[in-house]
Amino acid sequence: MSDGSSFYITTPIFYVNDVPHIGHAYTEVAADVLARWHRQAGDDTWLLTGTDEHGQKILRTATANGTTPKEWADRLVSTEWLPLLKTIDIANDDFIRTTDVRHEQNVQRFLQKLYDDGYIYAGEYEALYCVGCEEFKPQSEIIDGTGEYEGQKVCAIHSKPLELLQEKNYFFRMSQFADALLALYEENPEFVQPESARNEVVSFVRQGLSDLSISRSSFDWGIKVPWDESHVVYVWFDALLNYVTAVGYGQDDENFARRWPATHIVGKDILRFHAVIWPAMLLAAGLDVPHRVFGHGWLLVGGEKMSKSKLTGIAPTQITDTFGSDAFRYYFMRAISFGQDGSFSWEDLAARYQAELANGFGNLASRVIAMVTRYFEGVVPPAGRYEEADLAVQATITDATAAADAAIEKLAIHDALSAIWTIVDELNGYITAQEPWSLAKDETQRERLSTVLYTASEGLRALAVLLSPVVPVATLKLWQALGAEDELGALDEQPIRSAGDWGQLPAGTTVNGLEALFPRIDADAVPGA
């Protein structure tokens, strides 16, 4: 059982220069699955997401659309980013916007502390800047342009020309923290995950760190530098602080102590900001560094990273309108090893939906409920003497529960699902081998039939609990069909680490009818097929 420890998990806050695509939703679902699991384990859980609304990119986008940055951000948040959370069933505890007063005031408080402590100084700066990344680019990410951009320097990530910027800025003495960061990575190998991401970060820091430009004076859409209002705070310095301003930094010490530090789930393209700049900022301020920074891979479509600018962006509703939110959540958590790049295809989504969700899990649930209804008038029968096959089911459920929890602890969501799916496969094989429909024809086998259907029903009870963080809609329907809500309480209140403890569904529980959890989808209804 849980010791009730704190589990604070965050997604990145997303730029509001455009509408969300499935790459954004993938990150949201991963963080949500981890948060739901920890909540059901009894941990003091908090899931934060939100939007990043300052900086030159937002200013230019708003101007191009004939509006102000704040009006643009308000519109995008209300019509696109908040609805996304409902589309894919995200149970977040908070949603922060960098235009929130609580954020802006405490960014200034943080910055003032670093300035007062001597970590910030004024200087001249000239460097190549990518507006898409909102970053002065290191040499390793500057390449020669081709085609229409031949003769220009372009960003290796966005393939767009870089801008040479020269202005007086304020700088953070990040170079002072290289040794402290290398010690952090050495002493806590789990701090940056997966290992490939950690190696990349360590290699970067070993090359030496430059001081970081943390203000801009050529535009005014941002948080004012408190001691010099002719400057606004560099958008990344501003944005990273959302993780602490959202949980009370500068205004609610008790809540901050309760929540911080966090586990950060980020895309690998923003890993350096979170694993180098962010901990350096925190060390300078005398605050704890995060528990963990996990850089997941990219979603690839046609071999390219998901991107609106490259026309590979797919809206989450294109999937959920056909397959439902559960299938969206399941597919991206099961088909992609969390931490690695993964390719999306409509064909793979449709195939997994049919084979794993509809035929594997959904059909299993329907068959068991139907047989309890047919052979025992809708009442879960008591188990008699357990035989070897029944004990094998129990062992599979016990082992899968432990393995799934261990995988979640490592943020290996795909491994957790693989472990849980051994229960689906075991129960389907068990029913095929035990042939309850044949047992039902022989009155002398009544006790055996009772044991088989109790075993199958109790297996579904465990599956409903274990899968509820991933497919919350279908598992709630199954929970209600099993009659478990009346007997055991709400599904999201079931202690997930005890899901494998046998015998929780009482014999005598009345089941209810169950419609197909994952209805058949015609091939011509699949958008990309």
Secondary structure, 3 states (H helix, E strand, C coil): CCCCCEEEEEEEEEECCCCCCHHHHHHHHHHHHHHHHHHHCCCEEEEEEEEECCCHHHHHHHHHCCCCHHHHHHHHHHHHHHHHHHHCCCCCCEEEECCCHHHHHHHHHHHHHHHHCCCEEEEEEEEEEECCCCEECCHHHEEECCHHHCCCEEECCCCCECEEEEEEEEEECHHHHHHHHHHHHHHCCCCEECHHHHHHHHHHHHCCCCCEECEECCCCCCCEECCEEEEEECHHHHHHCHHHHCCCCCCCHHHHHHHCCCEEEEEHHHHHHHHHHHHHHHHHHCCCCCCEEEEECCEEECCEECCCCCCCCCCHHHHHHHHCHHHHHHHHHHHCCCCCCEECCHHHHHHHHHHHHHHHHHHHHHHHHHHHHHHHCCECCCCCCCCHHHHHHHHHHHHHHHHHHHHHHCCCHHHHHHHHHHHHHHHHHHHHHHCHHHHCCCHHHHHHHHHHHHHHHHHHHHHHHHHCCCCHHHHHHHHHHCCHHHHHCCHHHCCHHHCCCCCCCCCCCECCCCCCCCCCCCHHHCCCC
